[in-house]
Amino acid sequence: MPPDNDFSPANLNKIDSFIHFNLFDEVVVDILKDERQRATNVHHRLEKRWLGSYTIPFSTLHSNPSFEGTLTLDVPPLLLGYARTKGMTQRTLSGWNELKNQPRTSLHVFLSLDPPLPLLPPIAQKFDSTEPKTLLLQADAWQKKLQSRFPNRHFQATVLNLEGKHVFVTRYVRPQNPPQEFLDDTNATRLEQMEKLSRFVALIPYLSDTRAFMRTCDIWTSSQQFLNMLGGDEEEHAVLLCNYFQYINVKAWVILGEGIPEGSTAYVLTRMSDSAAFLLWNPNTGRHYEQFDPHCPLKTVSCVFNQQNVWGNIQEFDDSSRINFDISSSKQWLPLFKNTEALASLQYDVLAYEETDLQQIQEMEEKLESLLSNRIQTWRTQKALITKWNRHCCSVLKTALKR
């Protein structure tokens, strides 16, 4: 329920709750102890075993009143009592157990708000810009040309910055340094390093623009502003991850398109070499997908950009698995700028990070472990069950999770 039971658009934007999906396996457990009674008695217990979960911000459903699609569930690396199907190829990267080229645990859902909740009207005011007028006119003509041919695609050349001025999206992309510990790991492969960076970016909390700025305009913050605010939406996550990848000399672009469940979204496109396959990175979950993966949540691609240019998708299809990402082809991608000289970036040359307080992390870990232990014991006590902790098992599991 919204604060004070007020369903006005402004008050609905204050909701920072999440919608949680939890998948359970219902198992019948035989608890008959006396084998002599098996012929005449049946004593079973139904157990619900948690398999995985998925979380959607309420603001996502509020801005997209209905959607249908397949969600990839978050599954723990260790799931006691269950084993992977034989024949599956398993790999371990960055402490995560992933299944390569195999279907992930997923859930097909249809969500809707009925009746739809009201949204704040978009801001109709035209904002100023410090960009050269000739380039703004060129961008306007580029966008109108594309929009007339593909009215269902969303093409974007300029965005609103935190100062309330329109700037070109290319100014947000440039190589930027990740925390030093990600660069010190010399034993990690390039893909492992990228996965660690992707997970780091995904751990930064999601914060919608309507929640952060209480308006329906789409505001893009710089990477340093994003880190200082400790929150941002799809665009901030994608730009930061793209800049990290470029810093470690990986070809990377930002994709603007439609995804499940967020609707309008931003992903990162990478290619390790000219002969390698394209990878699509979801910066909000930390997962990556090959271009032809049917489980990729990115459904459509409207445009792609980096610090050099913005390319509009003029191919017949906009499905991420069917388009050609060769942006050098003028028959498939329409560039915004005719020359390749990059505009000056608005990003800082070097990102500043605060040093992690290891003692604070240790204290937080101990408090969380104590809280979980007490909650489990309280729950079991209500069911007249005695809880005895196997400390050796806890130690083994903790070591396995760290790996």
FENRAGI-V159460 format. One record per run of one state. SS is the DSSP state (a for helix, b for strand, c for the rest). FROM is the first residue (numbers start at 1). LEN is the number of residues. If there is no record, write none. Layout:
# FENRAGI-V159460
ss->SS from->FROM len->LEN
ss->SS from->FROM len->LEN
This chain:
# FENRAGI-V159460
ss->c from->1 len->2
ss->a from->3 len->3
ss->c from->6 len->3
ss->a from->9 len->4
ss->c from->13 len->5
ss->b from->18 len->13
ss->c from->31 len->4
ss->a from->35 len->3
ss->c from->38 len->6
ss->b from->44 len->14
ss->a from->58 len->6
ss->c from->64 len->2
ss->b from->66 len->7
ss->c from->73 len->1
ss->b from->74 len->1
ss->c from->75 len->15
ss->b from->90 len->4
ss->c from->94 len->2
ss->b from->96 len->4
ss->c from->100 len->6
ss->b from->106 len->7
ss->c from->113 len->16
ss->b from->129 len->1
ss->c from->130 len->3
ss->a from->133 len->17
ss->c from->150 len->8
ss->b from->158 len->4
ss->c from->162 len->4
ss->b from->166 len->3
ss->a from->169 len->4
ss->c from->173 len->7
ss->a from->180 len->5
ss->c from->185 len->5
ss->a from->190 len->13
ss->c from->203 len->3
ss->b from->206 len->1
ss->c from->207 len->2
ss->a from->209 len->5
ss->c from->214 len->5
ss->b from->219 len->2
ss->c from->221 len->2
ss->a from->223 len->7
ss->c from->230 len->2
ss->b from->232 len->1
ss->c from->233 len->1
ss->a from->234 len->14
ss->c from->248 len->3
ss->b from->251 len->9
ss->c from->260 len->3
ss->b from->263 len->9
ss->c from->272 len->6
ss->b from->278 len->4
ss->c from->282 len->6
ss->b from->288 len->3
ss->c from->291 len->7
ss->b from->298 len->8
ss->c from->306 len->4
ss->b from->310 len->4
ss->c from->314 len->5
ss->b from->319 len->1
ss->c from->320 len->13
ss->b from->333 len->3
ss->c from->336 len->22
ss->a from->358 len->25
ss->c from->383 len->8
ss->a from->391 len->12
ss->c from->403 len->1
